[in-house]
Amino acid sequence: MNTLEASSSQTFELLKEHKRYFAIAEKLQKIYAEKNLKKFIAFSESSVFIELHLPWEAHAARDEWVKIRINKTSKKAEVGMFNPAQRVEIEEHLKRLDSTVSEGSDSDWFRRLAHESVQNAIAKADYIAKIGLNCAPGDNYELSFYDKIQVSEAILFLHQENNYNAKSLRGNEYSMRKFAVEIELPNAPKEHGLRMLLPNTKLHKNMRIHFLDSSSERYKECGERIESSIQNLIGRK
């Protein structure tokens, strides 16, 4: 099997390790179904961030949201809400869900992430992102090959950025490189808010790939290898 078409990836395994949080978010969304809140999840090395919010275009009219930060080690949750009076209520919901939702709990949301088309796209993104791992100073990432992994109702967003010494822009000692991928989830509503409408964005099947490298000459080689890999992918059927 060609490496770029592999259906398993390090990043998908990371998402799989956190599938209970997708189930918790989906159950919370159903509890507040009458508010029509959308779900969103993001990861850091130490925490999981769950957010329920109105569709982006409705924020200006009614700023309704729930934000939850869960420490992966202690499992302690910090809750923020558009209506602080409801914090106790949602904390009670979280306690109940924490005791009933197991590590292997499934959800429609995660099943869409596990779709073959999404897994293949993640594997392709990982293949390219791995080139940047430990390639130059600043190329150390805490989430697989990325510094950001976020999932909305419709899009998986993967982001790798190196700004080593970029503020100084001294001589040939800085990196200014960004690789970002949006992968569309199947059977999901179209989303305007998270879509990349940036220059240097290329389309490939269910992927939008953005890459920009303004690094100094000393660190250009990493970006050139990433760009070559992207071009190779885009040229494929």
Long-range contacts (C-beta under 8 A, 24 or more apart in sequence): 3-127, 4-123, 4-124, 4-127, 4-233, 4-236, 5-120, 5-123, 5-124, 6-120, 6-123, 6-127, 7-116, 7-119, 7-120, 7-123, 8-119, 8-123, 9-119, 9-122, 9-123, 9-125, 9-126, 10-126, 10-144, 10-145, 11-122, 11-125, 11-126, 11-143, 11-144, 11-145, 11-146, 11-149, 11-158, 12-113, 12-114, 12-119, 12-122, 12-123, 14-43, 14-143, 14-144, 14-149, 15-110, 15-113, 15-149, 15-151, 16-114, 18-43, 18-48, 19-103, 19-104, 19-105, 19-106, 19-107, 19-110, 20-101, 20-102, 20-103, 20-104, 20-105, 21-48, 21-50, 21-70, 22-107, 22-109, 22-110, 22-113, 22-151, 23-101, 23-105, 23-106, 23-107, 23-109, 23-110, 24-50, 24-94, 24-97, 24-98, 24-101, 25-50, 25-52, 25-107, 25-109, 26-107, 26-108, 26-109, 27-97, 27-101, 27-107, 28-52, 28-66, 28-90, 28-93, 28-94, 28-97, 31-93, 32-66, 35-64, 37-64, 37-65, 37-66, 38-152, 38-153, 39-109, 39-152, 39-153, 40-150, 40-151, 40-152, 40-153, 41-150, 41-151, 42-148, 42-149, 42-150, 42-151, 43-143, 43-149, 43-150, 44-142, 44-143, 45-142, 45-143, 46-71, 46-72, 46-73, 47-71, 47-72, 48-72, 55-193, 56-191, 56-192, 56-193, 57-192, 57-193, 66-90, 68-94, 109-151, 109-153, 112-185, 112-186, 112-187, 112-188, 113-151, 113-156, 113-185, 115-185, 115-186, 117-186, 117-205, 117-206, 118-156, 118-183, 118-185, 118-186, 118-206, 121-181, 121-183, 121-205, 121-206, 121-207, 122-156, 122-158, 122-183, 124-204, 124-207, 124-233, 125-158, 125-181, 125-183, 125-207, 125-209, 127-229, 128-179, 128-209, 128-226, 128-229, 128-230, 128-233, 129-158, 129-160, 129-179, 129-181, 131-222, 131-225, 131-226, 131-229, 132-160, 132-162, 132-177, 132-179, 132-222, 132-226, 135-221, 135-222, 135-225, 136-162, 136-164, 136-175, 136-215, 136-219, 136-222, 137-164, 137-165, 137-175, 137-219, 138-162, 138-163, 138-164, 138-165, 138-175, 139-164, 139-175, 139-222, 150-194, 152-191, 152-193, 152-194, 153-185, 153-188, 153-189, 153-191, 154-184, 154-185, 154-188, 154-189, 154-190, 154-191, 154-194, 155-182, 155-183, 155-184, 155-185, 155-188, 155-191, 155-194, 155-195, 156-182, 156-183, 156-185, 157-181, 157-182, 157-183, 157-194, 158-182, 158-183, 162-215, 164-219, 169-216, 171-216, 172-216, 172-217, 172-218, 172-219, 173-216, 173-218, 174-215, 174-216, 174-219, 175-215, 175-216, 175-219, 175-222, 176-212, 176-213, 176-214, 176-215, 177-212, 177-213, 177-214, 177-215, 177-219, 177-222, 177-223, 177-226, 178-210, 178-211, 178-212, 178-213, 179-209, 179-210, 179-211, 179-226, 180-209, 180-210, 180-211, 181-207, 181-208, 181-209, 181-210, 182-207, 182-208, 183-207, 202-230, 202-234, 204-233, 204-234, 204-236, 209-233, 209-234
